[in-house]
Amino acid sequence: MDVSSYTDLIPILLLGIAFFTVAVSALYWSAKKGQLRDFDKQAKTIFTEEEPEGEISDTFPEKKKRRKKDD
């Protein structure tokens, strides 16, 4: 390959370096904030007495019935 054809790869290499930097930074931030310490505890923090674990309490809203126009 000619050297000039490698210059076409510069934007792809820069995007790869930027993506890698963002990924490592996000991993470092999450480890620093304690997000990676206890996965089971973190997964259960969204459940409360109002919405207990293992019970389905969400429902899909009912569609409103259309009224027929009286002619």
Summary of the structure (lengths in Angstrom):
residues: 71
radius of gyration: 26.1
end to end distance: 78.0
largest distance: 78.7
contacts: 88
relative contact order: 0.05
helix: 51%
strand: 0%
